[in-house]
Amino acid sequence: MSSTPPIPSLLLQTLQTQFFPLPSPSFLLPILSPPTNRPPPPLPALIATTKHRLLSANLLTPGLLDPSTRALPPGASDPGVREWRLEFDVPVQVVDIVDVGRSWGEVLGEVEMERLGERRKGREVVRIVPGEGGEDGDGGGGRGRERGGGGKGGPYKLLLQDIKGTTIWGLEIERMEAKIGFPPVLGVGGKIMLRKGCAVWRGVVGLSERGGSCVILGGKVEALDKAWREGWEERLRKEIEKVKAGEGE
């Protein structure tokens, strides 16, 4: 059975300095000991590989993170508690994204236009040709384009999940257009480190990098992101029907 080679202290130090969750020794084993006779990669490559794999991994994966990793405290999302603050850093992943600054209908309209390969330019609706405004120019809201307005609009509300599967809503209290928005601006499964001292009001986390409440690490979990994208349009339609039926807000 393979034993874990010594973990470079600078690797862990770099992860901590950049507010990444610390991985477990078993997670690091295949990175530190590649299945070849070649020597281990240099430290910068080890750091880059570790960060990429952490951002691509599902936080619910057993043995992913160091046992010292903290989860949200019990009752974290209780709306009956007016205000409280985290007493430690907590890594979370994004499992849903909502633009609270626009109606469901507005977002659905943009999603439908992108599916049809169209985009609004001022008052005009223009046709998107392959390769324009994205990497692949596909007509289904491709990864190279900003779906539903991408990082525009907002503020955004994010459903956040910790290592135990506990969820809590987070709301932008500082607009972060470059980091928070619909995929691909922020992928589903993307990681955020909630910082010690982060305020929670009525069960909702206030998200602000400038204010020091969180660090947006980014990334995505491919399976979660794909499932979210594929079901997005249908979920929007259901929310609109709820509003029409008087069940929504």
BELFEN-V710170 format. One record per backbone hydrogen bond with DSSP energy under -0.5 kcal/mol. CO is the residue of the C=O (numbers start at 0). NH is the residue of the N-H. E is the energy in kcal/mol with one decimal. If there is no record, write none. Layout:
co=CO nh=NH e=E
co=CO nh=NH e=E
//
This chain:
co=5 nh=7 e=-0.6
co=7 nh=10 e=-0.9
co=7 nh=11 e=-1.4
co=8 nh=12 e=-2.5
co=9 nh=13 e=-2.4
co=10 nh=14 e=-2.1
co=11 nh=15 e=-2.5
co=12 nh=16 e=-2.5
co=13 nh=17 e=-2.0
co=14 nh=19 e=-3.1
co=15 nh=18 e=-1.4
co=21 nh=65 e=-3.0
co=23 nh=27 e=-1.7
co=24 nh=28 e=-1.4
co=25 nh=29 e=-0.6
co=27 nh=30 e=-0.7
co=27 nh=31 e=-2.8
co=28 nh=32 e=-2.3
co=33 nh=35 e=-2.7
co=41 nh=44 e=-0.6
co=41 nh=45 e=-2.0
co=42 nh=46 e=-2.7
co=43 nh=47 e=-2.2
co=44 nh=48 e=-2.6
co=45 nh=49 e=-2.5
co=46 nh=50 e=-2.5
co=47 nh=51 e=-2.3
co=48 nh=52 e=-2.5
co=49 nh=53 e=-2.2
co=50 nh=54 e=-2.3
co=51 nh=55 e=-1.2
co=52 nh=56 e=-0.7
co=53 nh=56 e=-0.7
co=54 nh=219 e=-0.7
co=57 nh=60 e=-2.3
co=60 nh=63 e=-1.6
co=63 nh=23 e=-2.1
co=65 nh=68 e=-2.4
co=72 nh=75 e=-1.4
co=74 nh=77 e=-1.8
co=76 nh=78 e=-0.5
co=77 nh=80 e=-1.4
co=79 nh=81 e=-0.7
co=80 nh=201 e=-1.1
co=81 nh=201 e=-1.0
co=83 nh=199 e=-2.8
co=85 nh=196 e=-2.5
co=89 nh=193 e=-2.8
co=91 nh=191 e=-2.5
co=92 nh=160 e=-2.4
co=93 nh=188 e=-2.8
co=95 nh=158 e=-2.3
co=97 nh=99 e=-0.9
co=97 nh=156 e=-3.4
co=98 nh=101 e=-0.8
co=102 nh=106 e=-1.9
co=103 nh=107 e=-2.7
co=104 nh=108 e=-2.4
co=105 nh=109 e=-1.7
co=106 nh=110 e=-2.3
co=107 nh=111 e=-2.8
co=108 nh=112 e=-2.0
co=109 nh=113 e=-2.3
co=110 nh=114 e=-2.2
co=111 nh=115 e=-1.7
co=112 nh=117 e=-3.5
co=113 nh=116 e=-1.2
co=113 nh=140 e=-0.8
co=116 nh=127 e=-3.5
co=118 nh=125 e=-3.3
co=120 nh=123 e=-2.1
co=123 nh=120 e=-3.3
co=123 nh=125 e=-0.6
co=125 nh=118 e=-2.5
co=126 nh=128 e=-0.6
co=128 nh=131 e=-2.3
co=130 nh=132 e=-0.5
co=130 nh=133 e=-0.5
co=137 nh=141 e=-0.8
co=138 nh=116 e=-0.5
co=141 nh=144 e=-1.6
co=144 nh=146 e=-0.9
co=145 nh=148 e=-1.3
co=146 nh=149 e=-2.3
co=148 nh=151 e=-2.7
co=149 nh=181 e=-2.0
co=154 nh=99 e=-1.8
co=154 nh=100 e=-0.7
co=155 nh=171 e=-2.0
co=156 nh=97 e=-2.7
co=157 nh=159 e=-0.7
co=157 nh=169 e=-3.1
co=158 nh=94 e=-3.1
co=158 nh=95 e=-0.9
co=159 nh=167 e=-2.1
co=160 nh=92 e=-2.3
co=161 nh=164 e=-1.7
co=165 nh=161 e=-2.3
co=167 nh=159 e=-3.0
co=168 nh=204 e=-2.9
co=169 nh=157 e=-3.2
co=170 nh=206 e=-3.0
co=175 nh=178 e=-1.6
co=175 nh=179 e=-3.0
co=181 nh=184 e=-1.9
co=182 nh=146 e=-1.4
co=186 nh=189 e=-2.0
co=187 nh=220 e=-2.1
co=189 nh=93 e=-2.3
co=190 nh=216 e=-1.8
co=190 nh=217 e=-1.9
co=191 nh=91 e=-2.8
co=191 nh=193 e=-0.7
co=192 nh=194 e=-0.5
co=192 nh=214 e=-1.7
co=193 nh=89 e=-2.7
co=194 nh=197 e=-2.2
co=197 nh=85 e=-2.1
co=198 nh=205 e=-2.2
co=199 nh=83 e=-1.8
co=200 nh=203 e=-1.5
co=202 nh=168 e=-0.7
co=203 nh=200 e=-2.8
co=204 nh=170 e=-3.2
co=204 nh=206 e=-0.6
co=205 nh=207 e=-0.6
co=206 nh=172 e=-2.5
co=206 nh=173 e=-1.0
co=207 nh=212 e=-2.2
co=207 nh=213 e=-0.9
co=208 nh=211 e=-1.3
co=212 nh=194 e=-2.3
co=214 nh=192 e=-2.6
co=214 nh=216 e=-0.9
co=217 nh=190 e=-3.1
co=218 nh=186 e=-0.8
co=219 nh=221 e=-0.6
co=220 nh=224 e=-3.0
co=221 nh=225 e=-2.5
co=222 nh=226 e=-2.1
co=223 nh=227 e=-2.2
co=224 nh=228 e=-2.3
co=225 nh=229 e=-2.5
co=226 nh=230 e=-1.6
co=227 nh=231 e=-0.7
co=228 nh=231 e=-0.8
co=228 nh=232 e=-0.5
co=230 nh=234 e=-2.1
co=231 nh=235 e=-2.4
co=232 nh=236 e=-2.0
co=233 nh=237 e=-2.0
co=234 nh=238 e=-2.2
co=235 nh=239 e=-2.1
co=236 nh=240 e=-2.1
co=237 nh=241 e=-2.1
co=238 nh=242 e=-2.0
co=239 nh=243 e=-2.3
co=240 nh=244 e=-2.1
co=241 nh=246 e=-3.1
co=241 nh=247 e=-1.2
co=242 nh=245 e=-1.3
//
